[in-house]
Each structure stands twice: as C-alpha cells, then as structure tokens.
Amino acid sequence: MDTSAAVATTAVPGGRVTLSDRRTRRSWTVELTPYRLSVAPITQERYAQVTGGRPSTAQGDRLPVESVSWLDAVRFCNALSEQEGLAPAYRLHTGDESVESVESVESVEWDVSSGGYRLPTEAEWEHACRAGTAGARYGELDEIAWHRGNSRERIHEVGGRQPNAWGLHDMLGNVWEWCWDIYDAEVYGSYRVLRGGGWFDERWSCRASVRRRSHPTLRIDDVGFRVARSGH
C-alpha cells in the first residue's frame, strides 16, 4: 500500500450505526450518507509534504503522524484541500487575527457543503471501522492492530496489519484518531472525541465502540488522525 505520494481514500457506503457511551450508559443511532475515508492514518511524510512540519516523537516517513492536536489536524485538512484545489471544509475563528498559532483559535466552523478534506464524524469513524460487522472488532486483534500486547510498546508503519472488509488499515490500534465531534460539552467542554486505541493500549481499549477524549490543543504521542470527504 503506497501512501507516500497522496492520501489514498476509499468509498464508504452509507448506513446506520448505533454508538454508545460506557460512562453515561447512553446509546444513539445515526444515519449516514456515503463518504470517503483515507485508507490509513495520515503518515509523517504526507503531513510534512502538506504542512512542512514533522512534529512526531518517533520519526519515520511511513509511521503515522502523532503529537498533533485536533486543531493541527483541522489545519492539515484545509491545507490539503487547498493543495488539491478543493474548497476548505473548515473556517477557523481567532480572537486575534494577527496570531497564527493553533492556541489562538477560538472556534471552528464546518462548512458541510464543502467537498474538501475534513475529519470524520464519530459515527462515520465507527461505521467505517465495523465495515458491516457487529462484534467488538472486525477481526482477530493481533492480526489487525498494533496494541500493547504485540507492539513492543512502539508505533508502527501504517498498513502493517490486515485491513477490514472495506480495505481500511489500522482502524484499531497504532494511534488513536481524532474525530470531529465534541465528546460531552456539559461535562468536558470543548474536548473532542478520539477513537480506535493505540500502540500502548491494552486489548480492552482497541474496540470499535471505545471512546476517549482530549482537549483540542493537546498533542499526545499516541494520537493521530485520518481524513474524510463527503460524497462518493
């Protein structure tokens, strides 16, 4: 799987997915229209090609980019869209227009009519991860994911484990992935959703339904992202 030259995406069919939260014991169902999703997390090489930056703790072109905040991922999406002649999906609003840092961003608005690159919604992520399956995982964990039990406690190159039925690699394990959604505004404010589990996580965390959260400005060495586009 060659991910160095471009961001390879695959078509994900629409459908219905039911999400759940273990902490609140709440579940909710979301209807989805077709969309596209990158077949693997964004690599360090591709991130550098688009942004000029190499923020990751462990360096390697085909390793997933990590130590990127949610806001870094949003800015990458816009930059990639502009590079490919697409209308950016996000509008970033800052308190001080003269300040360029991600920490100055006060809000992000998603233009849902845009065909540009964006982060998947939490529902899109889980629907794509499951790929038509109903269990905790889309295959045997050691065959599909890098986790604490087999990773030797380090990150690995993308595409090294078996993909799911829709051709998506590393949906579980290797790095957690940022999603668009706010986790729980009433309790955690602006914290955004993370999905998928990572290389340092126990088996329990590497499941299709597991939710984690983090502040949109935090950069963590087991957190990366993949990109989506609306439509076929």
C-alpha positions as CSV (number, residue, x, y, z in Angstrom):
1,M,0.0,0.0,0.0
2,D,1.6,3.2,-1.2
3,T,0.6,6.2,0.9
4,S,3.6,8.4,0.3
5,A,2.5,10.2,-2.9
6,A,-1.0,11.1,-2.0
7,V,-3.8,10.5,0.5
8,A,-5.5,7.3,-0.7
9,T,-9.2,7.2,0.1
10,T,-11.8,4.6,-0.3
11,A,-15.6,4.9,-0.7
12,V,-17.6,4.0,2.4
13,P,-21.3,3.1,1.9
14,G,-24.0,4.9,3.8
15,G,-25.9,3.2,6.5
16,R,-27.0,3.2,10.1
17,V,-24.7,3.0,13.1
18,T,-25.5,2.9,16.8
19,L,-23.0,4.5,19.2
20,S,-22.8,4.0,22.9
21,D,-21.0,5.6,25.9
22,R,-20.0,3.3,28.7
23,R,-19.7,6.1,31.3
24,T,-23.2,7.5,30.8
25,R,-24.8,4.2,29.6
26,R,-26.3,6.2,26.7
27,S,-26.7,5.0,23.1
28,W,-27.8,6.8,20.0
29,T,-28.3,5.9,16.3
30,V,-27.0,7.9,13.4
31,E,-28.0,7.7,9.7
32,L,-25.1,8.2,7.3
33,T,-24.9,9.1,3.6
34,P,-21.9,7.7,1.6
35,Y,-18.5,9.4,2.1
36,R,-14.8,8.7,1.6
37,L,-12.2,7.9,4.2
38,S,-8.4,7.6,4.0
39,V,-7.3,4.0,3.9
40,A,-4.8,4.6,6.7
41,P,-3.9,7.3,9.3
42,I,-2.0,10.2,7.8
43,T,1.7,9.4,7.6
44,Q,4.5,11.7,8.7
45,E,5.7,12.0,5.2
46,R,2.4,13.2,3.9
47,Y,1.9,15.6,6.9
48,A,5.3,17.1,6.1
49,Q,4.5,17.4,2.4
50,V,1.4,19.4,3.2
51,T,2.5,21.4,6.2
52,G,6.3,21.4,6.2
53,G,6.2,20.1,9.8
54,R,7.4,16.9,11.4
55,P,6.0,17.0,15.0
56,S,6.1,13.3,15.8
57,T,8.1,11.9,18.7
58,A,9.1,8.8,16.8
59,Q,10.4,9.7,13.3
60,G,9.7,7.7,10.1
61,D,8.1,8.6,6.8
62,R,5.6,5.8,6.9
63,L,4.8,6.0,10.6
64,P,1.5,7.7,11.4
65,V,1.9,11.3,12.3
66,E,1.4,11.8,16.1
67,S,1.8,14.5,18.6
68,V,-0.7,16.5,16.6
69,S,-3.6,18.3,18.2
70,W,-7.2,18.3,16.9
71,L,-6.6,21.9,15.7
72,D,-3.4,20.7,13.9
73,A,-5.5,18.1,12.2
74,V,-8.1,20.6,11.2
75,R,-5.5,22.9,9.7
76,F,-4.0,20.0,7.8
77,C,-7.4,19.2,6.3
78,N,-7.7,22.8,5.0
79,A,-4.1,22.8,3.7
80,L,-4.6,19.5,1.9
81,S,-7.9,20.8,0.3
82,E,-6.2,23.9,-0.9
83,Q,-3.2,21.9,-2.3
84,E,-5.7,19.8,-4.3
85,G,-7.8,22.8,-5.5
86,L,-10.8,22.0,-3.2
87,A,-12.8,24.4,-1.1
88,P,-11.6,24.0,2.6
89,A,-14.2,22.4,4.9
90,Y,-13.3,24.5,7.9
91,R,-13.4,28.2,8.9
92,L,-11.2,29.0,11.8
93,H,-12.1,31.9,14.0
94,T,-9.5,33.5,16.2
95,G,-9.6,36.1,18.9
96,D,-6.6,37.9,17.4
97,E,-6.4,37.7,13.6
98,S,-2.7,38.6,13.7
99,V,-1.8,35.5,15.7
100,E,-1.1,32.3,13.7
101,S,-0.8,29.7,16.5
102,V,-3.5,27.0,16.9
103,E,-3.9,28.1,20.5
104,S,-5.4,31.4,19.3
105,V,-8.3,29.6,17.5
106,E,-11.5,30.2,19.5
107,S,-13.9,28.2,17.3
108,V,-14.0,26.1,14.2
109,E,-17.0,26.1,11.8
110,W,-17.6,23.1,9.4
111,D,-19.0,24.0,6.0
112,V,-20.9,20.8,5.4
113,S,-21.5,21.8,1.7
114,S,-17.7,21.8,1.1
115,G,-16.1,18.9,-0.8
116,G,-12.8,19.4,0.9
117,Y,-11.0,17.2,3.3
118,R,-12.2,17.0,6.9
119,L,-12.1,14.8,10.0
120,P,-14.6,12.0,10.1
121,T,-17.5,12.3,12.5
122,E,-17.5,9.9,15.3
123,A,-20.4,8.0,13.7
124,E,-18.6,7.8,10.3
125,W,-15.5,6.5,12.1
126,E,-17.3,3.7,13.9
127,H,-19.4,2.8,10.8
128,A,-16.2,2.5,8.7
129,C,-14.3,0.6,11.5
130,R,-17.0,-2.0,11.8
131,A,-17.3,-2.5,8.0
132,G,-20.5,-4.4,8.3
133,T,-19.5,-6.4,11.4
134,A,-21.3,-6.3,14.7
135,G,-18.7,-7.5,17.2
136,A,-16.2,-5.6,19.2
137,R,-13.6,-5.9,16.4
138,Y,-13.6,-6.6,12.7
139,G,-11.0,-9.5,13.1
140,E,-8.6,-11.1,15.5
141,L,-6.9,-8.3,17.3
142,D,-3.3,-9.4,16.8
143,E,-3.9,-9.7,13.1
144,I,-5.5,-6.3,12.6
145,A,-4.0,-4.0,15.2
146,W,-0.8,-2.9,16.9
147,H,-1.6,-2.8,20.7
148,R,0.4,-3.1,23.9
149,G,0.5,-6.9,23.7
150,N,2.3,-7.0,20.3
151,S,3.7,-3.5,19.5
152,R,6.8,-3.8,21.7
153,E,5.5,-0.5,23.1
154,R,6.3,1.5,20.0
155,I,4.4,2.9,17.0
156,H,4.5,1.0,13.7
157,E,4.3,1.9,10.0
158,V,0.8,2.2,8.5
159,G,-0.7,-0.8,6.7
160,G,1.3,-3.5,8.5
161,R,-1.8,-5.3,9.8
162,Q,-4.7,-6.8,8.0
163,P,-7.4,-4.3,6.7
164,N,-11.1,-4.6,7.4
165,A,-13.6,-5.7,4.8
166,W,-13.7,-2.2,3.3
167,G,-9.9,-2.0,2.9
168,L,-9.2,0.3,5.8
169,H,-6.0,-0.3,7.7
170,D,-5.2,0.5,11.4
171,M,-8.7,1.4,12.3
172,L,-7.9,-0.2,15.6
173,G,-4.5,0.2,17.4
174,N,-1.3,2.0,16.3
175,V,-2.7,5.6,17.0
176,W,-5.9,6.9,18.4
177,E,-7.7,9.1,15.8
178,W,-9.2,12.5,16.2
179,C,-12.9,12.8,15.2
180,W,-14.9,16.0,14.5
181,D,-17.3,15.6,17.4
182,I,-17.3,17.2,20.9
183,Y,-17.2,14.4,23.5
184,D,-19.6,15.8,26.1
185,A,-20.0,19.6,26.2
186,E,-21.8,19.7,29.5
187,V,-19.1,17.8,31.4
188,Y,-15.9,18.2,29.3
189,G,-16.5,21.5,27.4
190,S,-14.6,21.6,24.1
191,Y,-12.9,18.2,24.5
192,R,-13.0,16.2,21.2
193,V,-13.6,12.5,20.5
194,L,-10.7,10.1,20.0
195,R,-11.3,6.6,18.6
196,G,-9.5,3.3,17.9
197,G,-7.0,2.6,20.6
198,G,-3.2,2.9,20.2
199,W,0.1,1.1,20.4
200,F,0.3,1.5,24.2
201,D,-3.2,0.4,25.0
202,E,-4.4,-2.9,26.4
203,R,-6.7,-5.1,24.4
204,W,-9.8,-3.7,26.0
205,S,-9.3,-0.2,24.5
206,C,-8.9,-1.5,21.0
207,R,-12.5,-2.0,20.2
208,A,-14.9,-0.4,17.7
209,S,-17.1,1.2,20.3
210,V,-14.5,2.6,22.7
211,R,-14.5,6.4,23.2
212,R,-11.7,8.6,24.5
213,R,-11.4,12.4,24.8
214,S,-8.8,15.1,24.8
215,H,-8.6,18.9,24.6
216,P,-8.3,20.1,21.0
217,T,-5.0,21.8,21.7
218,L,-3.2,18.9,23.3
219,R,-0.5,16.9,21.4
220,I,0.0,13.3,22.5
221,D,2.4,10.7,21.2
222,D,-0.2,8.0,20.5
223,V,-2.8,10.3,18.8
224,G,-3.0,10.9,15.1
225,F,-5.8,11.1,12.6
226,R,-7.2,10.2,9.1
227,V,-9.2,12.3,6.8
228,A,-12.7,12.1,5.2
229,R,-14.6,13.7,2.3
230,S,-18.3,14.0,1.8
231,G,-19.9,12.1,-1.1
232,H,-18.8,9.1,-3.1
